[in-house]
Amino acid sequence: MDSININRSFERLYRYCESQDYKGWDPYDGLNSTLFQSLPIIRKNRLARLAWIQLFKRNPLNLRSLTGVKRL
């Protein structure tokens, strides 16, 4: 890649980040979902927490909007 393409790509990324107010998703933010927080038995189970995190990290679909996770 030449430096013009790199600069153009960086500028596009920078504008996108600014437009989103530097908010984004985190690999572990599934634990902050309103759905997960409403299930007290699962919320306190270590194995369930690990499974929930992996579901959010590895799923090709973004489940965050469906489960009530906000961008931080």
C-alpha positions as CSV (number, residue, x, y, z in Angstrom):
1,M,0.0,0.0,0.0
2,D,1.3,3.4,-0.7
3,S,1.2,6.3,1.8
4,I,-1.8,8.0,0.0
5,N,-4.0,5.0,0.6
6,I,-2.8,4.6,4.2
7,N,-3.6,8.2,4.9
8,R,-7.0,8.0,3.2
9,S,-7.9,4.9,5.2
10,F,-6.7,6.5,8.4
11,E,-8.8,9.6,7.7
12,R,-11.9,7.5,7.1
13,L,-11.4,5.6,10.3
14,Y,-10.8,8.8,12.2
15,R,-14.0,10.4,10.9
16,Y,-16.0,7.2,11.7
17,C,-14.6,7.2,15.3
18,E,-15.4,10.8,15.8
19,S,-19.0,10.4,14.4
20,Q,-19.5,7.5,16.9
21,D,-18.2,9.8,19.7
22,Y,-15.5,7.2,20.3
23,K,-18.0,4.7,21.6
24,G,-17.8,1.0,20.7
25,W,-18.2,-2.5,21.7
26,D,-16.0,-4.4,24.2
27,P,-15.5,-8.2,24.1
28,Y,-16.8,-8.5,27.6
29,D,-19.7,-6.1,27.4
30,G,-22.2,-9.0,27.1
31,L,-22.2,-9.2,30.9
32,N,-23.6,-5.7,31.0
33,S,-26.7,-6.7,29.0
34,T,-30.1,-6.1,30.6
35,L,-31.1,-9.6,29.8
36,F,-28.0,-11.1,31.5
37,Q,-28.5,-8.8,34.5
38,S,-32.1,-9.8,34.9
39,L,-31.2,-13.5,35.4
40,P,-29.7,-13.6,39.0
41,I,-29.0,-17.4,39.0
42,I,-27.0,-17.3,35.8
43,R,-25.4,-14.0,36.7
44,K,-23.7,-15.5,39.7
45,N,-22.6,-18.7,38.0
46,R,-18.9,-18.6,36.9
47,L,-19.4,-21.1,34.1
48,A,-22.5,-19.3,32.8
49,R,-20.6,-16.0,32.8
50,L,-17.8,-17.6,30.7
51,A,-20.2,-19.1,28.3
52,W,-22.1,-15.8,27.9
53,I,-18.8,-13.9,27.2
54,Q,-17.8,-16.5,24.6
55,L,-21.2,-16.3,23.0
56,F,-20.8,-12.6,22.5
57,K,-17.1,-12.8,21.4
58,R,-17.5,-15.6,18.8
59,N,-21.0,-15.2,17.5
60,P,-21.0,-13.8,13.9
61,L,-24.2,-11.9,14.7
62,N,-24.1,-8.9,16.9
63,L,-26.3,-9.8,19.9
64,R,-25.7,-6.6,21.8
65,S,-28.6,-4.6,20.5
66,L,-31.0,-7.5,21.0
67,T,-29.9,-8.0,24.7
68,G,-29.7,-4.4,25.7
69,V,-26.0,-3.6,25.7
70,K,-25.1,0.0,25.1
71,R,-22.0,1.3,23.5
72,L,-19.5,2.7,26.0
